[in-house]
C-alpha cells in the first residue's frame, strides 16, 4: 500500500561540528555553490531517502572533507522557517571529535576545507554560528 499526503514536506539535512580539543579548532568548509557560495559553513548536506540523519552527517563529512569519523553525537534539530534560502529545510546537527593532524581535502561541493580556532571563526553561512554555540553550551567544550 502506498501513502500520499496533501501536506508539504520540508527537506532534511545534517550538519556536523567537528572539534579538535587539543587545538580548540573546528573544521569548516568553504561553499562552492549558492546559496552562500564562498562562505564558510559546517560540513553537511541533504539526507538520502535510505539513510538516517547520523549516517548523513558521517557521509557528508567524508564527501566534503575526506575526513572519516566512526560516530557522531546529536546536538539538536534546527527548524527556523528562514534558515535556508532554498526552501524549507530542517537540519539535524551533530558533533564529532577529530584531530587537526588528520588529512583533509575539499571535495564534492566544498571549495576548501580548513581548521579554524574556536575563538577566531569567520562569518558563517545559514544558522551555523548558532549550531556551534549550542554545541559548546551543551558540552564540556565551552
C-alpha positions, 0 to 999 in steps of 0.5 A: 500500500502506498501513502500520499499526503496533501501536506508539504514536506520540508527537506532534511539535512545534517550538519556536523561540528567537528572539534579538535580539543587539543587545538580548540579548532573546528573544521569548516568548509568553504561553499562552492555553490549558492546559496552562500557560495564562498562562505564558510559553513559546517560540513553537511548536506541533504539526507538520502531517502535510505539513510538516517540523519547520523549516517548523513552527517558521517557521509557528508563529512567524508564527501566534503572533507575526506575526513572519516569519523566512526560516530557522531553525537546529536546536538539538536534539530534546527527548524527556523522557517528562514534558515535556508534560502532554498526552501524549507529545510530542517537540519539535524546537527551533530558533533564529532571529535577529530584531530587537526593532524588528520588529512583533509581535502575539499571535495564534492561541493566544498571549495576548501576545507580548513581548521579554524580556532574556536575563538577566531571563526569567520562569518558563517553561512545559514544558522551555523554560528548558532549550531556551534554555540549550542554545541559548546553550551551543551558540552564540556567544550565551552 
